[in-house]
Amino acid sequence: MRGLFKATLSKLVVGALMVMGALGESALYGDEGMWLYTNPPIERIKSKYGFEPTRDWLDHVQRSSVRFNSGGSGSFVSADGLVMTNHHVASDALQKMGTKDKNYYRDGFYAKNHDQEVKCEATELNVLMSIEDVTAQVNGVVKEGMDQSQAAMARRGIINKLEDDSFRNSGLRSNVITLYQGGVYHLYRFKKYTDVRLVFAPEQQIAFYGGDPDNFEYPRYDLDVAFFRVYEDKKPAKVKHFLKWSKDGCKENELTFVSGHPGRTTRLATMEELAYSRDIGFPFLLKRLYRAEVLLTAFSARSEENARQAKETLFSIQNSRKARLGGQAGLMDPELIARKKAEEQRLRDAAAKKPEFAEALKAFENIAKAQKVRADLIKPYSMLEGGAAFNSELFGIARTLVRAATEKGKPSAEKLREFIDSNRESMELSLFSEEPIHNEFEILKLADSLTFFAEEMGLGNPLVQAALGGKSPQTRASELILGSKIAQVAERRKLYAGGTEAINASRDPLILLAKAVDAEARSLRKRMETEVQEVTSQANLKISKVRFSLDGTNTYPDATFTLRLSYGTVTGYEENGKKVPAFTTFAGLYERSAEQRNKPPFDLPELWQKRKEKINLKTPYNFVSTADIIGGNSGSPVINKGAEVVGLIFDGNIQSLVLDFAYSDKEARAVSVCSQAISEALTKVYDAPKLAQELATGKASH
Amino acid sequence: MRGLFKATLSKLVVGALMVMGALGESALYGDEGMWLYTNPPIERIKSKYGFEPTRDWLDHVQRSSVRFNSGGSGSFVSADGLVMTNHHVASDALQKMGTKDKNYYRDGFYAKNHDQEVKCEATELNVLMSIEDVTAQVNGVVKEGMDQSQAAMARRGIINKLEDDSFRNSGLRSNVITLYQGGVYHLYRFKKYTDVRLVFAPEQQIAFYGGDPDNFEYPRYDLDVAFFRVYEDKKPAKVKHFLKWSKDGCKENELTFVSGHPGRTTRLATMEELAYSRDIGFPFLLKRLYRAEVLLTAFSARSEENARQAKETLFSIQNSRKARLGGQAGLMDPELIARKKAEEQRLRDAAAKKPEFAEALKAFENIAKAQKVRADLIKPYSMLEGGAAFNSELFGIARTLVRAATEKGKPSAEKLREFIDSNRESMELSLFSEEPIHNEFEILKLADSLTFFAEEMGLGNPLVQAALGGKSPQTRASELILGSKIAQVAERRKLYAGGTEAINASRDPLILLAKAVDAEARSLRKRMETEVQEVTSQANLKISKVRFSLDGTNTYPDATFTLRLSYGTVTGYEENGKKVPAFTTFAGLYERSAEQRNKPPFDLPELWQKRKEKINLKTPYNFVSTADIIGGNSGSPVINKGAEVVGLIFDGNIQSLVLDFAYSDKEARAVSVCSQAISEALTKVYDAPKLAQELATGKASH
C-alpha cells in the first residue's frame, strides 16, 4: 500500500503509469470487487457466506468510514470523534507537526487527555453522507447533433451546476463522481472535518517494523496504527456512526469486510494494453529502477551523509520496484491472463452482434495501434520528457524555468498543465524551495543518466551529442552541475522574473541544455498525449458502452479514490510449497527480532524490549485476508458481520500487486493489524488504558 | 584489482568477456606500458625522469619479483626468503589453513619466530630466473606450403621440445610464452618454491577496510598486506635477490616502478570491438548485473541467514558491476577514443601501402562483421548457454549431468572443453560438491531469471514456452526446484554413472529442462565460437603482422599474466572539480571510522582502537600513482630508483578500469599501501618489531 499512494511515486514511474485504463471482465471471481455502497453484491455474499448486509448495516458502515485528504482511509471508532488510521497514512501530518524538540513521527505520541491532543495543520477528513444517482441529469443535457466537444461542455456545465446547487442546499461538500467510464454519474455529499488532533501514534520503528525488506511481504509484525480525534467548535465531535471494537478480533476462515478508498485499478485494460505493459512498459521501467537502485545503494553505502541524502529517493525506488515486480508476475500468470482474455472475448462477441457497437470493435484495433505507438515512443519519451536522460534536481529546475518563460504568454487552454494558473502556486513552491541540493549526488545521478541516455539512444544520436557536448558523461555532468548557478534560489527567482528575455540571455549550462532538448521533449509529449492517451481513452469509452449494455451496474467500477466495500475470508496461502499462516503473534515479533539480532530495520523500540514480560505473547498481531484492496485502502477498518472492528488494513503482500489488473485469491492477500494487538499494545506497552477503554466502550472517559 | 583476478568472476560476465583481444596503438601516452624486462623503455624514462635503469638493476628487480600460483604478485623483501604480498592475494591460503579454533583470514596472524610460521598447503611461488628469445626456433619450423593446421602442429611440437629440453638441462620450470599475438616467443625459466609459510597477516577488517563500498575507490585506508616465507630443505630459503625497504617511502611527484604480473589487457581491440562493448556488450551485461544485484540485496536484507547465503555471489556481482561501469566510462571518453581511432588509422594506412598486408585490411572488415554476429547472438547466447535464463545452482548441475552423458563417448577433439580429460577432475569435484543448496534462494533466482528470459525473448518464444511449461515463472521455478532430486549428491552420482541411459530415463524436471534447451544452447555456443571468436582471432593475427612490421618490439605486448615492469609518478588527480590528494594518513583512517560511527565495513579492529595513542597518526598510509597496472598486479612491490620498496599495489581506482583498453593518466590511478605504514603498523599495533626489523635490515634475526 505504501508505494501506491503514500511514498511519493518516483518521478521515474510517471512515464510508464501515465497511459492505462480501459475495459474488461464481468465474470466475477471469488471474493472479487470494490463495490459501491449503492450496489453491494448482497446475493453473492448471502449465497457464499449466509450473511445478508442490511441497508442500515451498509449506511452505518458508510458513515463510519473516513477519507484523509492526504490520501488514505480511516474510520470512526468512538462516539467522541476518535478516528483510526495507519501510522503511514498519518505520517505527513506527524512529520509536519514535529518540532526541534519533539519528533512525533519517529518517537510516537500519546495524549492522556483531550487537552494534550495536538492539532494537525492542513489535515482534513471527509465522511460520505449521501449518494445520489445523477446519471439521467448529466446525460440529459447531451442533445442529438452535438459534437464531442459540445457534449463535453454541456456535461461539464450540468456537473458544475449540480455541485453548486447541492452545496448551497446541504452545506456539504458536493462532488459528481464519474463511474463505469461514464456509464454512471453519482453526486456524493461529504461532511468535512478540519479540526483534526493527534491522540496516539506508536514509534515509527514498530509501525514500519522490518522496513523496506519486509514491505509488501508476509508474515509481518507491524503496529501500523494511529488515532486522531475530530473536533467541532473546539470540542470533540459527537458522531452518530462509529464502528464498535471487537476484543476478540477475527478467526481463521471468518468473513470480513473492508470499507475504504481504493485509489486506482486498471482492470478494464485490454489484452493489448496488458501485453504492452508486460513486454515493454514494465521491463523498461524495471531496467531504470534497477539501475537507479544500485546507483543509490552503492552511493549510500559510502557514508552516512550519502545515505541521508539518498534515503527518500531510494525508498521510493525500492517501493516502486517491488510494486512493478508484483504486477509483472501477475501479467505472466497464464491463469489470470486466460480470465482476462475470456472477458475480452465476451465483449468482442457482444460488440460483433449489434451494429450500434461496430465502433467498439474498431476501438479494440485503435487501442492496439496506440500501444504500438506507445512502444515506439516510450524510450525517447522517458529519456527526454520523463527526464531519465537528465536525472538531477537542478536539471528539473532548469527545465521548469525554461518552460515557465515560454508558457507565460499562452492562453490557458494551450498551456502545459503544470503551468496553468491553478497549479502555479505548487509549481512555484517547488521551484523556489530552499531544500539543499548536493553537488556530488547531483553529478553522480546526472553522469549515470547521461551514460544511460547514450546507451539507449546511441552515442551518435544528435540529442545525445548535444547533451554530451563532446565530453564524457562524467566530465559533462561535473561541468553542468558545477558550472550552473541555479542551485541558488535567488538566481532562479531572477530568471523566473526575467521571463523569455532572461532565459534567452542566460549562459547557464543547465538552462542551455534544457533549451536544447525542449523542442523534441515537447513533441514527444504531444505525440504521447494525442496518439496514445487520447486515442485510448476515446476507444475505452466505446468499449465501455458494450460492457455496460451487458452488465449495467451488476458489477463494480474501477477504483476512483472513492468509498468502496470489499469482503473476504481470513486465510493463509501457499508459497513455494510452504503454507504461510493467516496470523502472526507478538511472540513472532520477538522471534524475528532475535533472529535478526535486533539490527535495524528489525530492532525493537526500547519500550517493547522493556515491556516484553507484561505482554501476552500469544496475542494475534497481523493477519491476511482475501479482501479486494489496492493503494488508498491503507487505514481501512476490517470489520466482522456485526460491523465491529477486527483489524486495520496496512499493506498487501507482493502477490496482491496484481490486483491492479485483476482480482486473485490464489496468493494475493490484504495485510492487517489485529484489533486485539492494538488493545494489548495500548494497555501493556503504551500505558494508554484510557484509549483502550474508549475503543472498548465507544466513549471517551473524562 | 580484487575483481579482476581475486574474487571469482561471476558466471554472469563470462559471455561478455569471452570474445575480445585484437590490435591497436603504438603511439605511447604518458607513463604507459607494461614492459618486458628484456625490453624496458629506457630512453623514455631517461628523457622524462633523468634516470636510467641499468641491466643489473633490472635483473635484480626481476629476480626479486614473485608470482603466486593462485594469481597475484609478490616480492622478496629479505635475504631469508621473506615474501610480501596482499592480504587479498593471500586470502585463499589464509582461508584454507583455518581451523575450527583459528580463523587466520578474519583475525590475522603473527609468527614471532620461525617455529611458529605455518605451512600453507597448495601454495606455490615462482621466480623468473631467465628469459631467452626463441622466436627464430619457433618460427623456423614453419615451412612454406604448410597449411594453417600443419603450421600450428609444427609450432606446438617445437614449443614442447624447447620446454622439455630446458627443464632437463636447467631443472627449472620452463614455459614458452607467446607475446605480441605471436610476433615473439620467449622461453621463461622459473625457480619454484613449494614450501611456503605464513609469517604475518593483519585482520581482514583492516586489510579490506571499507569493504565493497570503498572497493575501487580513493581515498583509501587499507592495510592490504601479508608476509610469507619460502623454505628450502625445511629451512628459510636464502635468496640472493630481494628488495630493500625504504623507511621514508615515496614523496609526491616521485618516480616509482611496479614489478608484477598484469593478467589481461585488450588494448589491441579494434574500434568495432570497442563499439560492440560500449553499445551492446556492456549495457546488456550491466542490465543483468543491476537486476541480479537488486535481487540479491533485497533477499539479503530480509534476514541474516539470507545475507549469508547470498554474500559471496553478491560481492562478486558488485565487483563486476563496478569494473564494467569503469570500463564503460572509459569507452565513452572522447579523448581516449580519439587516441584509439588514430592508432587504428595508422595501422590501416600502413596496411593499405603494402600488398602483402591486403589480408589485414580485409581482417578489419571481418572483425566488424563478427561484431554484428556477436551483437545478434549475445542475448540468446547469454540466456541459453550463459545460463541467464536459468540462474540456479541446480540447473547448472542438471546441465552438467545431461552434457556429461552426451560428451562421454566423443573423441577428445570433439568434446566441449569443460569435459576433456584434463578438466574432468575439477568438473567432478564441483558436480559432486556437498556444499548445501538452499531451496528458497534457488527458487528466487530461478523465478527471476525465467521472468527475464520471457521479457528478453518474448513470452511467445518456443523455448520460453518450453521452459515455463504453461506456468507462471514463480510457479514453474518452485515446481522445478522442489520437484528435483538432484540436490542430493547420491542422485547426481547415480545419474552421472548411468550415462545416456539414465539421463534418457530420468523424469527429474530439471534434467528434462536442461535437455529441452540443450540443442539450441549448443548451437549458439558453436556459432559464437566459430563465427565470432575464431574469425576475430584469425583477423587479429593478420592485423598484428602490420603492427609488428611498424613497431617491432619497440612497444609492450598486451598483458599475459607474466612479469612486467611499469613506472609512474606519485600524484593525485582531480575529480568533479575537487583535488584528490595522492596520500592518506592513519589520521584519515580514524576520521573515516568516526564519520561512519565505526559501523561495518568501516569499523576498526579492536587492536587499532586500543593502540591509537601509540601510532604516529601523520604516517602516510595509502597512495596513488600513474603506474600502468591491471588485475594480477595485486601484491606487486612499488619501488624507487634505488630499487627500495616504497609501497605495495593493492587496487586501482574506478577510473583505472579503463586501463583494460587504453592507458590514461588523467584520473586513472594505481592504489598502494605505503611502506612506512607497514613498518608503523608492525611495530605499534601488532607487536612485531622483529618483522619490522627484518624489513629494515634485510635479514631475519634469530
Interface residues (C-beta under 8 A of the other chain):
Chain A: D212 P213 D214 E217 R278 D279 P283 L286 K287 Y290 R291 E293 V294 T297 A298 A301 R302 S303 E304 E305 Q318 R321 K322 Q328 A329 M332 D333 P334 E335 N439 E440 I443 T451 A454 E455 G458 L459 G470 K471 S472 P473 Q474 T475 S478 L482 N576 G577 E595 Q596 R597 K599
Chain B: D212 P213 D214 E217 R278 D279 P283 L286 K287 Y290 R291 E293 V294 T297 A298 A301 R302 S303 E304 E305 Q318 R321 K322 Q328 A329 M332 D333 P334 E335 N439 E440 I443 T451 A454 E455 G458 L459 G470 K471 S472 P473 Q474 T475 S478 L482 N576 G577 E595 Q596 R597 K599
